[in-house]
Amino acid sequence: MKVLIVPDSYKGSLTSTEVAGYMEQGVLAVLPEAEIYKIPIADGGEGTVEALVSASHGEFRTLEVIGPQGVPVTATYGLLDNGQTAVIEMASASGLMLLDQEELNPLRHTERVN
């Protein structure tokens, strides 16, 4: 039996790649002979770079940028097509995952990228 697993991320807890892995484990626990095909996806927000790099066998790169609190953070972006295409995810530089719950205040944070 062939099984296609195409999940999005579970915001704030699991990436689409992690979700696909757990789903694969569940299917194989019940159908050990299953042929699994995993295609992590994203809706353009958090997890988009990971899904595209994974699907196209690209590579991840990191860069220091100014985060939402005005201090440097390390952001990840992807290179596809042998470096001909870059995929940038704003969430990596200024997303909610960089803030604690009590820090969520749009009047005190920035999305500036230098």
Beta strands, then each sheet from edge to edge (+ up, - down):
strand 1: 2-5
strand 2: 35-38
strand 3: 59-66
strand 4: 72-80
strand 5: 85-88
sheet 1: 1+ 2+
sheet 2: 3+ 4- 5+
end
